[in-house]
Amino acid sequence: MLQHEGNRIVHHPILGEWKPRAGVTIFYNGRPILAQEGDTIAAALLAAGISVLRYTKKRREPRGIFCAIGQCSDCIMTVNGEPNVRTCITPVENGMKVCSEESQWKAGDDQF
């Protein structure tokens, strides 16, 4: 049976017990988020209560973690200035700057 602590799974029937690790700070759209070493960006954001990672450009539909293995593009964000980073497979680093893609769109930019 899965057991949760906030948004983090602390007991998993296959993976076992979760053990806290050293903390790091990442910045999501300028806001500091406490993460833990070894977390992926998407996992750290989810643990902080952020489940929508981007919105589609044309229809502004929310997207979050879908495949969690880097095969789709639902979790892409801009990381340290690099666009289209798959956050489900990218580990956090202290001081990392993570921006939702739409935070960089210009008003009226509705193209793919």
Stockholm file with secondary structure:
# STOCKHOLM 1.0

chainA/1-112         MLQHEGNRIVHHPILGEWKPRAGVTIFYNGRPILAQEGDTIAAALLAAGISVLRYTKKRREPRGIFCAIGQCSDCIMTVNGEPNVRTCITPVENGMKVCSEESQWKAGDDQF
#=GR chainA/1-112 SS CCEEETTEEEEETTTEECCCCCEEEEEETTEEEEEETTCBHHHHHHHTTCCCCEECTTTCCEECCSSSSSSSSTTEEEETTEEEEETTSCBCCTTCEEECGGGGCCTTCCCC
#=GC SS_cons         CCEEETTEEEEETTTEECCCCCEEEEEETTEEEEEETTCBHHHHHHHTTCCCCEECTTTCCEECCSSSSSSSSTTEEEETTEEEEETTSCBCCTTCEEECGGGGCCTTCCCC
//
